[in-house]
Amino acid sequence: MSDPIVPNALAVAFSADGRFSVPLGVAVLSLLESARPETYYDVYVLDGGVTDQVKRGIEDLKQRFAFRVTWLDVRHELLDLPAGGRFTAATYYRFLLPDLLPHEVKRVLYLDADVLVCEDLSELFAMDLEGCPLAAPVWQLVGRYRDEFVPLMHSFHDRLGVPRDGLPYHFAQMLMDTDAMRRDGWHRRLIDCARTEDPASLAWADQDVMNKVLRGRMQVMPYRYVVIPLFAGDAEQGEQACVPPFVYSEEELKEAYRHPAIVHYAATKPNILKGAQDRYDEMFFEAWRRSPWGGCVPYVPVRITELSRRHPRLARALMWVPRLFIRHPRVLRAYGALLQAAAPGRRAV
């Protein structure tokens, strides 16, 4: 039997599968550690196969923090939607939130599992959505992915037949008015669009679907809730590194990286075979070490992930060293160097 809903609780939803189980645990821990004493979080997990070990660890956090957690099994949902490559059915799970959450939940913050929460989120929940069904961040910094992202941004309007009125949003973080979504059936329209749109036009899968269906009906989320470490250098360069039109001011971008509310480890994950490469990595590793999962590999290293696509047995064998020596950083660094030397010219481990 689940715990009763607490009035005025802040509902936060995550989505994770087996691969992102440990990052999910660290994200939940960071959410609870950064909460003010008067803040109570009602956590919902769109469960695509989270490991029992992580589930037990999150439940055990109730001994230290006052919060509620609900596991929503979605492993058999939306399997008919277009997927492939780095996109799976799991990328669409957030569409289900208005139907899956209790009707008492009027507003929910959705977060991908690869985040670290650094501040109490009450201020974000109080954001005025001005009648829009959700708020999300806008693509402004793209870093070394400029050659890949900018053409996709510019082709978005033609691919999906929408007006040329600004940059596309992205939805790793989004504040959703569930009442508005239910009232106007936006979540149903999202699913219908994903089913009927030409899969060839959905370069960004769920991102494209949400941008098409909700175009002109979204508020801009402040950038400090979507800090991506990969783009820290771009933020310091200011407008010359941004993709126009400019949605966030130069000062807002710089201040967001100085004092992030949420760090999103998109594109580059903290890598135990390399160690902390910047202060954002160190923030993650510190939270991971003090978590119940400090003895588990948080993210599979890049090189082993690449190998798993072509040589799954070899990749599984290579993971034995990180698992056995997880508490021995020097051994992990040496192992990472060995893997890199064995595949020169490949991406870093």
C-alpha positions as CSV (number, residue, x, y, z in Angstrom):
1,M,0.0,0.0,0.0
2,S,1.5,3.4,-1.0
3,D,1.8,6.3,1.3
4,P,-1.0,8.9,1.2
5,I,-0.6,12.1,-0.8
6,V,0.6,15.0,1.3
7,P,-1.2,18.3,0.6
8,N,1.0,21.0,-1.0
9,A,3.7,18.4,-1.9
10,L,5.9,19.2,-4.9
11,A,5.5,16.4,-7.5
12,V,8.7,15.5,-9.3
13,A,8.8,12.7,-11.9
14,F,11.9,10.9,-13.2
15,S,12.2,8.3,-16.0
16,A,14.8,5.5,-15.9
17,D,15.6,2.0,-16.9
18,G,18.2,-0.5,-15.8
19,R,21.1,1.5,-17.4
20,F,20.2,4.7,-15.6
21,S,19.3,3.1,-12.2
22,V,22.3,4.4,-10.2
23,P,22.1,7.9,-11.7
24,L,18.4,7.9,-10.8
25,G,19.3,7.1,-7.2
26,V,21.9,9.9,-7.1
27,A,19.4,12.3,-8.6
28,V,16.7,11.5,-6.0
29,L,19.3,11.8,-3.2
30,S,20.4,15.2,-4.5
31,L,16.7,16.3,-4.7
32,L,16.2,15.4,-1.1
33,E,19.5,16.8,0.2
34,S,18.9,20.2,-1.4
35,A,15.3,20.5,-0.1
36,R,14.5,23.1,2.6
37,P,13.0,21.7,5.8
38,E,9.5,22.8,4.8
39,T,9.6,21.3,1.3
40,Y,8.1,17.9,0.8
41,Y,8.6,16.0,-2.4
42,D,6.2,13.5,-4.0
43,V,8.5,11.5,-6.3
44,Y,7.1,9.5,-9.2
45,V,9.4,7.2,-11.2
46,L,8.4,6.1,-14.7
47,D,10.0,2.7,-14.3
48,G,11.4,1.2,-17.4
49,G,13.3,-1.5,-15.5
50,V,15.0,0.2,-12.6
51,T,17.1,-2.4,-10.6
52,D,15.8,-3.8,-7.3
53,Q,18.9,-2.6,-5.6
54,V,18.3,1.0,-6.5
55,K,14.6,0.7,-5.7
56,R,15.4,-0.6,-2.2
57,G,18.0,2.1,-1.7
58,I,15.6,4.9,-2.6
59,E,12.9,3.4,-0.3
60,D,15.5,3.3,2.5
61,L,16.1,7.0,2.1
62,K,12.8,7.5,3.9
63,Q,14.7,6.7,7.1
64,R,16.6,10.0,6.5
65,F,14.2,12.2,4.6
66,A,10.4,12.9,4.6
67,F,9.2,12.2,1.1
68,R,6.9,9.8,-0.9
69,V,7.9,7.7,-3.9
70,T,5.6,5.9,-6.3
71,W,6.9,3.4,-9.0
72,L,5.0,3.5,-12.3
73,D,5.7,0.4,-14.4
74,V,5.7,1.6,-18.0
75,R,7.9,-1.1,-19.6
76,H,5.0,-2.2,-21.9
77,E,3.8,1.2,-22.8
78,L,4.2,3.1,-26.1
79,L,6.1,0.3,-27.8
80,D,4.4,1.1,-31.1
81,L,5.9,4.6,-31.3
82,P,8.8,5.2,-33.7
83,A,12.2,4.5,-32.1
84,G,15.7,3.5,-33.2
85,G,19.3,4.3,-32.6
86,R,19.7,6.2,-29.4
87,F,15.9,6.7,-29.1
88,T,13.8,4.0,-27.5
89,A,10.1,3.8,-26.4
90,A,11.4,5.2,-23.0
91,T,11.9,8.6,-24.6
92,Y,8.1,9.0,-24.9
93,Y,7.2,7.9,-21.3
94,R,6.8,11.5,-20.1
95,F,3.8,11.8,-22.4
96,L,1.9,9.5,-20.0
97,L,2.3,11.7,-16.9
98,P,-1.2,13.3,-17.1
99,D,-2.9,9.9,-17.2
100,L,-0.6,8.1,-14.7
101,L,-0.5,10.7,-12.0
102,P,-3.3,11.1,-9.4
103,H,-5.7,13.9,-10.3
104,E,-4.7,15.6,-7.0
105,V,-1.4,16.3,-8.7
106,K,-1.9,19.6,-10.5
107,R,1.6,20.4,-11.4
108,V,4.7,18.1,-11.9
109,L,8.3,18.7,-12.7
110,Y,9.7,16.1,-15.1
111,L,13.5,15.4,-14.9
112,D,15.7,13.0,-16.9
113,A,17.6,10.7,-14.5
114,D,21.0,12.1,-15.5
115,V,20.7,15.2,-13.4
116,L,21.9,16.6,-10.0
117,V,19.6,18.9,-8.1
118,C,21.6,21.6,-6.3
119,E,18.8,23.8,-4.8
120,D,15.4,23.6,-3.4
121,L,12.9,23.7,-6.3
122,S,10.0,25.6,-4.7
123,E,10.7,28.7,-6.6
124,L,10.5,26.8,-9.9
125,F,7.1,25.3,-8.9
126,A,5.8,28.8,-8.3
127,M,6.6,29.9,-11.8
128,D,3.7,31.6,-13.6
129,L,2.9,29.5,-16.7
130,E,0.5,32.2,-18.0
131,G,-2.0,29.6,-19.1
132,C,0.5,27.4,-21.0
133,P,0.5,23.7,-20.3
134,L,4.2,23.6,-19.6
135,A,7.5,25.4,-19.3
136,A,10.8,24.0,-20.8
137,P,14.2,25.3,-21.7
138,V,15.1,26.6,-25.2
139,W,18.2,25.5,-27.1
140,Q,20.7,28.4,-26.8
141,L,24.1,26.8,-26.4
142,V,25.2,23.8,-28.5
143,G,29.0,23.7,-28.0
144,R,30.9,21.3,-30.2
145,Y,27.6,19.9,-31.5
146,R,27.0,23.0,-33.5
147,D,27.5,21.3,-36.8
148,E,25.0,18.6,-35.9
149,F,22.4,20.6,-33.9
150,V,22.1,23.9,-35.8
151,P,21.1,22.2,-39.2
152,L,18.5,20.2,-37.2
153,M,17.2,23.4,-35.6
154,H,17.0,25.2,-38.9
155,S,15.4,22.2,-40.7
156,F,12.9,21.7,-37.9
157,H,10.3,24.0,-39.4
158,D,10.4,22.4,-42.8
159,R,10.5,18.8,-41.5
160,L,7.4,19.2,-39.3
161,G,5.6,22.1,-41.1
162,V,5.6,24.6,-38.2
163,P,6.1,28.4,-38.4
164,R,9.6,29.9,-38.3
165,D,9.1,31.7,-35.0
166,G,12.1,30.8,-32.8
167,L,14.3,28.0,-31.6
168,P,13.0,24.6,-30.6
169,Y,12.7,23.7,-26.9
170,H,14.1,20.6,-25.3
171,F,12.4,18.6,-22.6
172,A,14.9,16.9,-20.3
173,Q,13.4,19.2,-17.7
174,M,9.9,20.5,-18.0
175,L,7.3,21.9,-15.6
176,M,3.9,20.6,-16.6
177,D,0.4,21.8,-15.7
178,T,-1.3,18.4,-15.6
179,D,-4.7,19.9,-15.3
180,A,-4.2,21.9,-18.5
181,M,-2.7,18.9,-20.3
182,R,-5.7,16.8,-19.3
183,R,-8.3,19.5,-20.0
184,D,-7.2,20.1,-23.5
185,G,-5.9,16.6,-24.2
186,W,-2.4,17.7,-25.1
187,H,-0.8,14.4,-23.9
188,R,-3.1,12.5,-26.2
189,R,-2.3,14.7,-29.1
190,L,1.4,14.1,-28.5
191,I,1.0,10.4,-28.6
192,D,-1.2,10.6,-31.8
193,C,1.4,12.8,-33.5
194,A,4.1,10.4,-32.7
195,R,2.0,7.6,-34.2
196,T,1.1,9.4,-37.4
197,E,4.1,11.6,-38.2
198,D,6.5,10.3,-40.8
199,P,9.3,8.7,-38.7
200,A,11.8,10.1,-41.1
201,S,10.9,13.6,-40.1
202,L,11.4,12.9,-36.3
203,A,15.1,13.4,-36.1
204,W,14.7,14.2,-32.4
205,A,11.9,11.8,-31.7
206,D,9.9,13.1,-28.7
207,Q,11.5,16.5,-28.8
208,D,10.2,17.1,-32.3
209,V,6.8,15.8,-31.4
210,M,6.5,18.1,-28.4
211,N,7.8,21.1,-30.4
212,K,5.3,20.5,-33.1
213,V,2.2,19.9,-31.0
214,L,2.9,22.5,-28.3
215,R,4.4,25.2,-30.5
216,G,3.5,28.6,-29.1
217,R,2.0,27.1,-26.0
218,M,5.2,26.9,-23.8
219,Q,6.9,29.2,-21.3
220,V,10.7,29.5,-21.2
221,M,12.2,27.8,-18.2
222,P,15.1,29.8,-16.5
223,Y,18.4,28.5,-17.6
224,R,19.7,27.7,-14.1
225,Y,17.4,24.7,-14.1
226,V,19.1,23.3,-17.2
227,V,22.8,23.7,-16.8
228,I,24.7,21.4,-19.1
229,P,28.4,21.1,-18.2
230,L,29.5,20.5,-21.8
231,F,28.5,24.1,-22.6
232,A,30.1,25.8,-19.7
233,G,32.8,27.3,-21.9
234,D,30.2,28.6,-24.4
235,A,28.4,30.4,-21.5
236,E,31.6,32.3,-20.7
237,Q,31.9,33.4,-24.4
238,G,28.5,35.0,-24.3
239,E,26.4,35.7,-27.4
240,Q,29.1,34.8,-29.8
241,A,28.6,31.1,-28.8
242,C,24.8,31.2,-28.7
243,V,22.4,30.1,-31.5
244,P,20.2,33.1,-32.3
245,P,17.6,34.3,-31.6
246,F,18.8,35.1,-28.1
247,V,16.3,33.9,-25.5
248,Y,18.6,34.0,-22.4
249,S,20.7,37.0,-21.6
250,E,24.5,36.7,-21.4
251,E,24.4,37.4,-17.7
252,E,21.7,34.8,-17.1
253,L,23.8,32.1,-18.8
254,K,27.0,33.0,-16.9
255,E,25.1,33.2,-13.5
256,A,23.5,29.8,-14.2
257,Y,26.8,28.1,-14.6
258,R,28.2,29.9,-11.5
259,H,25.2,28.8,-9.3
260,P,23.2,26.0,-11.0
261,A,19.9,24.8,-9.6
262,I,19.9,21.7,-11.7
263,V,22.9,20.2,-13.6
264,H,22.1,18.0,-16.5
265,Y,24.8,15.6,-17.6
266,A,23.7,15.5,-21.2
267,A,26.0,14.1,-23.9
268,T,28.9,13.6,-21.6
269,K,28.5,11.6,-18.4
270,P,30.8,11.6,-15.4
271,N,33.3,8.8,-16.2
272,I,34.9,6.7,-13.5
273,L,37.8,5.7,-15.8
274,K,38.7,9.4,-16.3
275,G,37.7,10.9,-12.9
276,A,36.4,14.4,-12.4
277,Q,37.1,16.6,-15.4
278,D,35.5,19.7,-14.0
279,R,33.6,20.9,-10.9
280,Y,30.3,19.5,-12.2
281,D,31.8,16.0,-12.5
282,E,33.2,16.4,-8.9
283,M,29.7,17.5,-7.7
284,F,28.3,14.3,-9.1
285,F,31.0,12.0,-7.8
286,E,30.7,13.5,-4.3
287,A,26.9,12.8,-4.3
288,W,27.5,9.3,-5.7
289,R,30.2,8.4,-3.1
290,R,27.9,9.3,-0.2
291,S,24.9,7.6,-1.8
292,P,23.8,4.0,-1.1
293,W,25.2,3.2,-4.5
294,G,28.8,4.3,-4.0
295,G,30.0,0.8,-4.7
296,C,28.2,0.6,-8.1
297,V,29.3,1.8,-11.5
298,P,27.1,5.0,-12.1
299,Y,27.5,5.2,-15.9
300,V,29.1,2.6,-18.2
301,P,32.2,4.2,-19.6
302,V,31.9,5.5,-23.2
303,R,34.3,3.0,-24.8
304,I,32.6,0.0,-23.2
305,T,29.2,1.3,-24.3
306,E,30.4,1.6,-27.9
307,L,31.8,-2.0,-27.7
308,S,28.5,-3.3,-26.3
309,R,26.7,-2.5,-29.6
310,R,29.0,-4.7,-31.6
311,H,30.6,-7.0,-29.1
312,P,28.3,-7.4,-26.1
313,R,30.2,-10.3,-24.6
314,L,33.5,-8.5,-24.7
315,A,31.9,-5.4,-23.2
316,R,30.4,-7.4,-20.4
317,A,33.9,-8.9,-19.7
318,L,35.5,-5.5,-19.7
319,M,33.1,-4.3,-17.1
320,W,34.4,-6.7,-14.5
321,V,37.4,-4.5,-13.8
322,P,35.4,-1.3,-13.0
323,R,33.0,-3.3,-10.8
324,L,35.8,-5.0,-8.9
325,F,37.9,-1.9,-8.4
326,I,35.2,0.7,-8.1
327,R,36.7,2.0,-4.9
328,H,40.3,2.2,-6.3
329,P,40.5,5.3,-8.5
330,R,44.1,4.8,-9.5
331,V,43.4,1.3,-10.8
332,L,40.4,2.7,-12.8
333,R,42.5,5.5,-14.3
334,A,45.2,3.0,-15.4
335,Y,42.5,0.7,-16.8
336,G,41.0,3.6,-18.7
337,A,44.4,4.5,-20.2
338,L,44.9,0.9,-21.2
339,L,41.5,0.8,-23.0
340,Q,42.3,4.0,-24.8
341,A,45.8,2.8,-25.9
342,A,44.1,-0.4,-27.2
343,A,41.9,1.7,-29.5
344,P,43.8,4.8,-30.5
345,G,41.8,7.4,-32.4
346,R,38.6,6.4,-30.8
347,R,36.5,8.5,-28.4
348,A,37.8,8.9,-24.9
349,V,37.0,6.0,-22.6
